[in-house]
Amino acid sequence: MIDASQGSSSGQGFIPPTPAPSPAEPPRPAAQVPARAPEPVSPFSANQVFDQLARIEDKASRIEDKYARSEALLSRVEDKMDGAATRMNEAARQSDLAALRSETRALSERVRRVPGTGALVLTAVITAVLTVVLMVAVQRLNLDTLLPARPAGTTSAQ
């Protein structure tokens, strides 16, 4: 720390020099020179100042400790929030998966109700046999007249 008496001309503690006394005044005798006023005594002793500084340092360290605890608490809260967000995303994914499973199950049931290959082949064979039997019956019973008439312009080679 710079003493006020050692202050530079650019510092705040600069006191401009007083002008030299004018020559018109006669010099004062040494007996009349006023004695210097005693330095003002600080109302606090050095021990009191050191005690005050120690208390300030103590308080500052307690504030730093509180700040560190608050920072640790906030980091734990942030971690918990991240964990909760992860769990929520996982739950949303699970609900999406559950919806997808139910849709797949419904589609699977619909596909299961569709007739299989065997049933389709059997139906095709029965249809073909019945068609042949009915056509033979129509021709044998001379029921050609029940069939729609052919247009006159078209002749088929028989």
C-alpha positions as YAML, in Angstrom:
chain: A
units: angstrom
residues:
- id: 1
  name: MET
  ca: [0.00, 0.00, 0.00]
- id: 2
  name: ILE
  ca: [1.35, 3.47, -0.85]
- id: 3
  name: ASP
  ca: [1.58, 5.99, 1.91]
- id: 4
  name: ALA
  ca: [-0.25, 9.27, 1.24]
- id: 5
  name: SER
  ca: [2.97, 11.21, 1.78]
- id: 6
  name: GLN
  ca: [4.62, 9.15, -0.98]
- id: 7
  name: GLY
  ca: [1.78, 9.62, -3.48]
- id: 8
  name: SER
  ca: [2.66, 10.43, -7.06]
- id: 9
  name: SER
  ca: [1.34, 13.43, -8.92]
- id: 10
  name: SER
  ca: [-1.13, 11.20, -10.78]
- id: 11
  name: GLY
  ca: [-2.40, 9.43, -7.63]
- id: 12
  name: GLN
  ca: [-5.40, 10.42, -5.56]
- id: 13
  name: GLY
  ca: [-3.30, 11.33, -2.56]
- id: 14
  name: PHE
  ca: [-1.45, 14.10, -4.40]
- id: 15
  name: ILE
  ca: [-1.31, 17.40, -2.53]
- id: 16
  name: PRO
  ca: [0.07, 20.25, -4.63]
- id: 17
  name: PRO
  ca: [3.03, 22.07, -3.08]
- id: 18
  name: THR
  ca: [2.19, 25.32, -1.35]
- id: 19
  name: PRO
  ca: [3.71, 28.46, -2.88]
- id: 20
  name: ALA
  ca: [6.76, 29.88, -1.16]
- id: 21
  name: PRO
  ca: [6.00, 32.66, 1.36]
- id: 22
  name: SER
  ca: [6.09, 36.09, -0.15]
- id: 23
  name: PRO
  ca: [9.25, 38.12, 0.60]
- id: 24
  name: ALA
  ca: [7.15, 40.95, 2.01]
- id: 25
  name: GLU
  ca: [6.60, 39.03, 5.23]
- id: 26
  name: PRO
  ca: [9.34, 39.22, 7.76]
- id: 27
  name: PRO
  ca: [10.80, 35.90, 8.82]
- id: 28
  name: ARG
  ca: [9.42, 34.57, 12.07]
- id: 29
  name: PRO
  ca: [11.64, 33.93, 14.96]
- id: 30
  name: ALA
  ca: [12.23, 30.33, 15.97]
- id: 31
  name: ALA
  ca: [10.37, 30.75, 19.23]
- id: 32
  name: GLN
  ca: [7.16, 31.59, 17.45]
- id: 33
  name: VAL
  ca: [7.14, 28.52, 15.16]
- id: 34
  name: PRO
  ca: [4.01, 26.62, 16.09]
- id: 35
  name: ALA
  ca: [4.58, 23.13, 17.32]
- id: 36
  name: ARG
  ca: [3.34, 20.33, 15.07]
- id: 37
  name: ALA
  ca: [0.01, 19.00, 16.00]
- id: 38
  name: PRO
  ca: [0.24, 15.43, 17.23]
- id: 39
  name: GLU
  ca: [-0.77, 12.73, 14.74]
- id: 40
  name: PRO
  ca: [-4.40, 11.77, 15.24]
- id: 41
  name: VAL
  ca: [-4.47, 8.54, 17.16]
- id: 42
  name: SER
  ca: [-6.54, 5.77, 15.59]
- id: 43
  name: PRO
  ca: [-9.57, 4.95, 17.71]
- id: 44
  name: PHE
  ca: [-8.67, 1.25, 17.28]
- id: 45
  name: SER
  ca: [-5.54, -0.42, 18.53]
- id: 46
  name: ALA
  ca: [-3.55, -2.78, 16.30]
- id: 47
  name: ASN
  ca: [-4.98, -5.85, 18.06]
- id: 48
  name: GLN
  ca: [-8.51, -4.64, 17.44]
- id: 49
  name: VAL
  ca: [-7.74, -4.13, 13.75]
- id: 50
  name: PHE
  ca: [-6.23, -7.61, 13.48]
- id: 51
  name: ASP
  ca: [-9.24, -9.10, 15.30]
- id: 52
  name: GLN
  ca: [-11.57, -7.28, 12.91]
- id: 53
  name: LEU
  ca: [-9.60, -8.61, 9.91]
- id: 54
  name: ALA
  ca: [-9.71, -12.13, 11.33]
- id: 55
  name: ARG
  ca: [-13.49, -11.90, 11.75]
- id: 56
  name: ILE
  ca: [-13.83, -10.62, 8.17]
- id: 57
  name: GLU
  ca: [-11.68, -13.49, 6.88]
- id: 58
  name: ASP
  ca: [-13.75, -15.95, 8.94]
- id: 59
  name: LYS
  ca: [-16.97, -14.57, 7.49]
- id: 60
  name: ALA
  ca: [-15.54, -14.66, 3.96]
- id: 61
  name: SER
  ca: [-14.50, -18.30, 4.42]
- id: 62
  name: ARG
  ca: [-18.00, -19.19, 5.71]
- id: 63
  name: ILE
  ca: [-19.52, -17.47, 2.68]
- id: 64
  name: GLU
  ca: [-17.16, -19.42, 0.39]
- id: 65
  name: ASP
  ca: [-18.17, -22.66, 2.14]
- id: 66
  name: LYS
  ca: [-21.85, -21.84, 1.70]
- id: 67
  name: TYR
  ca: [-21.21, -21.05, -1.95]
- id: 68
  name: ALA
  ca: [-19.38, -24.38, -2.41]
- id: 69
  name: ARG
  ca: [-22.23, -26.27, -0.71]
- id: 70
  name: SER
  ca: [-24.79, -24.46, -2.87]
- id: 71
  name: GLU
  ca: [-22.80, -25.27, -5.98]
- id: 72
  name: ALA
  ca: [-22.58, -28.94, -4.97]
- id: 73
  name: LEU
  ca: [-26.31, -28.99, -4.26]
- id: 74
  name: LEU
  ca: [-27.07, -27.44, -7.64]
- id: 75
  name: SER
  ca: [-24.87, -29.99, -9.39]
- id: 76
  name: ARG
  ca: [-26.71, -32.82, -7.58]
- id: 77
  name: VAL
  ca: [-30.05, -31.29, -8.58]
- id: 78
  name: GLU
  ca: [-28.82, -31.04, -12.16]
- id: 79
  name: ASP
  ca: [-27.79, -34.70, -12.09]
- id: 80
  name: LYS
  ca: [-31.17, -35.70, -10.67]
- id: 81
  name: MET
  ca: [-32.94, -33.66, -13.35]
- id: 82
  name: ASP
  ca: [-30.88, -35.36, -16.05]
- id: 83
  name: GLY
  ca: [-31.76, -38.75, -14.55]
- id: 84
  name: ALA
  ca: [-35.44, -37.85, -14.41]
- id: 85
  name: ALA
  ca: [-35.37, -36.64, -18.02]
- id: 86
  name: THR
  ca: [-33.71, -39.89, -19.07]
- id: 87
  name: ARG
  ca: [-36.35, -41.92, -17.21]
- id: 88
  name: MET
  ca: [-39.14, -39.86, -18.80]
- id: 89
  name: ASN
  ca: [-37.68, -40.42, -22.26]
- id: 90
  name: GLU
  ca: [-37.40, -44.13, -21.50]
- id: 91
  name: ALA
  ca: [-41.02, -44.21, -20.29]
- id: 92
  name: ALA
  ca: [-42.14, -42.41, -23.46]
- id: 93
  name: ARG
  ca: [-40.22, -44.94, -25.52]
- id: 94
  name: GLN
  ca: [-41.81, -47.77, -23.52]
- id: 95
  name: SER
  ca: [-45.31, -46.39, -24.14]
- id: 96
  name: ASP
  ca: [-44.48, -46.09, -27.84]
- id: 97
  name: LEU
  ca: [-43.27, -49.68, -27.80]
- id: 98
  name: ALA
  ca: [-46.44, -50.78, -25.98]
- id: 99
  name: ALA
  ca: [-48.60, -49.05, -28.60]
- id: 100
  name: LEU
  ca: [-46.55, -50.67, -31.34]
- id: 101
  name: ARG
  ca: [-46.91, -54.08, -29.69]
- id: 102
  name: SER
  ca: [-50.70, -53.72, -29.44]
- id: 103
  name: GLU
  ca: [-50.94, -52.69, -33.10]
- id: 104
  name: THR
  ca: [-48.75, -55.63, -34.11]
- id: 105
  name: ARG
  ca: [-50.89, -57.98, -32.03]
- id: 106
  name: ALA
  ca: [-54.09, -56.69, -33.67]
- id: 107
  name: LEU
  ca: [-52.58, -57.09, -37.14]
- id: 108
  name: SER
  ca: [-51.38, -60.57, -36.25]
- id: 109
  name: GLU
  ca: [-54.90, -61.57, -35.16]
- id: 110
  name: ARG
  ca: [-56.38, -60.23, -38.41]
- id: 111
  name: VAL
  ca: [-53.82, -62.17, -40.44]
- id: 112
  name: ARG
  ca: [-54.54, -65.32, -38.42]
- id: 113
  name: ARG
  ca: [-58.23, -65.06, -39.33]
- id: 114
  name: VAL
  ca: [-57.44, -64.96, -43.07]
- id: 115
  name: PRO
  ca: [-57.83, -68.41, -44.66]
- id: 116
  name: GLY
  ca: [-54.62, -70.29, -45.22]
- id: 117
  name: THR
  ca: [-53.16, -71.66, -48.46]
- id: 118
  name: GLY
  ca: [-54.79, -75.05, -48.04]
- id: 119
  name: ALA
  ca: [-58.25, -73.55, -47.73]
- id: 120
  name: LEU
  ca: [-57.70, -71.37, -50.81]
- id: 121
  name: VAL
  ca: [-56.51, -74.35, -52.92]
- id: 122
  name: LEU
  ca: [-59.43, -76.47, -51.75]
- id: 123
  name: THR
  ca: [-61.86, -73.68, -52.66]
- id: 124
  name: ALA
  ca: [-60.29, -73.37, -56.13]
- id: 125
  name: VAL
  ca: [-60.51, -77.12, -56.76]
- id: 126
  name: ILE
  ca: [-64.14, -77.33, -55.61]
- id: 127
  name: THR
  ca: [-65.05, -74.35, -57.79]
- id: 128
  name: ALA
  ca: [-63.40, -75.91, -60.85]
- id: 129
  name: VAL
  ca: [-65.06, -79.31, -60.31]
- id: 130
  name: LEU
  ca: [-68.51, -77.76, -59.79]
- id: 131
  name: THR
  ca: [-68.11, -75.63, -62.91]
- id: 132
  name: VAL
  ca: [-67.24, -78.69, -65.03]
- id: 133
  name: VAL
  ca: [-70.12, -80.75, -63.57]
- id: 134
  name: LEU
  ca: [-72.63, -77.99, -64.18]
- id: 135
  name: MET
  ca: [-71.46, -77.44, -67.78]
- id: 136
  name: VAL
  ca: [-71.70, -81.18, -68.53]
- id: 137
  name: ALA
  ca: [-75.18, -81.27, -66.99]
- id: 138
  name: VAL
  ca: [-76.32, -78.33, -69.09]
- id: 139
  name: GLN
  ca: [-75.08, -79.97, -72.29]
- id: 140
  name: ARG
  ca: [-76.53, -83.41, -71.54]
- id: 141
  name: LEU
  ca: [-79.91, -82.11, -70.55]
- id: 142
  name: ASN
  ca: [-79.95, -79.97, -73.68]
- id: 143
  name: LEU
  ca: [-80.33, -76.83, -71.67]
- id: 144
  name: ASP
  ca: [-78.28, -74.79, -74.12]
- id: 145
  name: THR
  ca: [-81.26, -72.55, -74.59]
- id: 146
  name: LEU
  ca: [-80.77, -71.28, -71.02]
- id: 147
  name: LEU
  ca: [-77.34, -69.99, -71.99]
- id: 148
  name: PRO
  ca: [-77.26, -66.50, -73.43]
- id: 149
  name: ALA
  ca: [-77.39, -66.39, -77.23]
- id: 150
  name: ARG
  ca: [-74.21, -65.70, -79.16]
- id: 151
  name: PRO
  ca: [-74.08, -62.66, -81.37]
- id: 152
  name: ALA
  ca: [-74.68, -63.48, -85.03]
- id: 153
  name: GLY
  ca: [-71.42, -62.04, -86.33]
- id: 154
  name: THR
  ca: [-69.16, -64.25, -84.31]
- id: 155
  name: THR
  ca: [-68.72, -67.86, -85.27]
- id: 156
  name: SER
  ca: [-66.43, -70.17, -83.56]
- id: 157
  name: ALA
  ca: [-64.66, -73.01, -85.26]
- id: 158
  name: GLN
  ca: [-65.84, -76.32, -83.91]
...
